[in-house]
Amino acid sequence: MNSILKYPRLFEPIVLAGQMFRNRIFSSPQGYYNVGPECFPNADCVAFFERKARGGVASVCMGDCIVDGKTGTHYPFLMRIDDPNSLPGFAAYAGAVSRLGAVASVELSHAGMYASAVAERGGPVYGPVDMEGMYGPVLEMPETEILRIIECYGRAAAFAKQAGCGMVTIHGGHGWLLAQFWSKKLNTRGDRWGGESLENRMRFSLAVVDCVRRNVGPRFPIEYRMSGAEGYEGGYDLDEGIEFARALDGKVDLIHVSAGHHQTPQGMIVTHPSMFMEDGCNAKYAREIKRHVKTPVATVGAFTDPRDMEETIASGAADVVEIARQTLADPDLPIKARLGREDEITKCMRCMSCFGSTGAKRHFYCALNPETGHELENKWAQPPRVLKRVLVAGGGVGGMQAALTAARQGHSVILCEKNDRLGGILLCEEKAPFKKRLGEYLERQALLCRRAGVDIRLNTEVTPELALSLKPDVIIAALGARPVRPPIPGIEGKNVVGAVELYRHPERAGRKIAILGGGLVGLELGIHMRERGHEVTVIEVTDRLNMNRFSMHTLALNDMLARLAIKVRLNTKALEIDGGGLLAEGPDENGTAKKYRIEADTVVYATGMKPLMEEGMALSQCAGEFYQIGDCVAPDCIMAATQPAHAIALNLGRL
């Protein structure tokens, strides 16, 4: 192949059912939940998906479009593609995506026995057979209802085509309705729609495919999303996944091989690989299935690097690579990779902040990309009326983002960092293998600051005297925080160390480690040290570990704690530390508080951070405009630093 491109296979167009796709990078289905009570695509929704198309993917798919709101809705705020009044919204979405050269698609979905929103309003919840389900009684779906749902899929596909979409994606994976009928375990019906016969269990799915084809015609691509394996005890395995794929072969235009199951914790972390898993970890399912079918195959799951994507296509493991979270971290990956600027790509570090924000607020936000979730306002952001001289104090994640955004807006920016590297306190975590992408992000932000023309001054602490001498128009203080050392007798012993220091020098730890603090820092450090071969006990004074209940990262952390046999002691207080460990007080097997020893060669405190608030406030009189952001206001996550950093810098120069 003659090509000037570094990734020629990745950027080779592919034709499916007569539709040309400009490259092999598709944006995998993602739902959008910031909708009104009618559950139609709105302006924010259109901008969210339009941004993906603007970045150069070949196809964009709006996920979670419910084909039958009467029986198929899992969450009450999912897109109602069965309502004809939603046409203007879907048409606006399809138009915004397609005029930028991408193919717009929608994911046609039905939750079946997991239709919790239907259960909540007292409607009938249907599955393959009568059973007690996760959300109450499940009724065996009668044949009349099966035939009606089949037609719902067909009407939804025709509706999507009318709206201007160039493809539809049938969701037959992750435990939803069609996968429920595939399941040998669940579908024990005695009629033609189930039982031991694979032909019977596939009948529903194939009838849906046939109905969709009748409604969209032969020259309109149909993508079928399936789980290659469900990835949990009791779910189907890859051998069965191959059988399902062979039944679909030749009847659809793209077999999208995902993995896992949305309604089991074990299966969920397969569908959405965590930072503890390798890049492209689910490609093995597509690779094996592709050996058994002639239909083009797509793979998905933790792809962030165009080199891996190129190898996947070039090796014949798949014909298409689909990405989802990566489009939130950097929707411009395709354009940057095509231009050979892959060193500027922000690679998703799989921190699951996107899931956490969606679960808590129904908004997709990204820790590393402050534009995600604000696509509409960023699209229409105005250039500054007045260019300013900006001093950013502190070169951590907040400071670098503020400097980068301000420089891109045209301001003159000085970034001062008291240490010899940009990156702030998070540099301590770069040696942890599962934090590889975090280290790359810090390096990339520093690189982009340099390329944007930021005047970077290392080993420079910003004092009021220095700030006044530089005569800035604006000061943005992003000074961070310092670890809190708890007031426990013996805390100053030689065998006691802070979490930040142990991250930097893990080789200094003894064989047995006790970590005080069951928050994110303590748990991730415990996992890191356990993987290095240490015995780890985590001690938490409250009755639960301090994890975000909305984040998928919590599932991954719990899985790793169990997998690595890390001991966790809740409702336990450290009373005194000595050279051989610590004296603790906590409940015994009967729940009665008692004192006991925990043997440890090294005791680690991960008990919070104190903001450098006063140090930041000392700069407040040194410039006409002053802003304080990030951990020096209130210690929190990366997102809590990057979002205000970007927003404040974007607003500079308005007056």
PyMOL commands that set and color helices and strands:
alter all, ss='L'
color gray80, all
select helices_A, chain A and resi 43-54+84-98+112-114+116-120+143-163+177-182+198-216+238-248+265-271+283-290+306-314+325-329+333-338+342-344+353-361+375-379+397-408+424-429+433-451+464-470+499-504+506-508+520-531+552-563+613-617+630-632+638-651
alter helices_A, ss='H'
color red, helices_A
select strands_A, chain A and resi 14-16+19-21+25-30+59-66+79-80+103-109+126-127+131-133+136-140+167-171+222-227+254-258+297-300+320-323+389-393+412-416+455-457+474-477+481-483+496-498+512-516+535-539+567-569+573-578+581-587+593-599+602-605+609-611+625-628
alter strands_A, ss='S'
color yellow, strands_A
deselect
rebuild
show_as cartoon
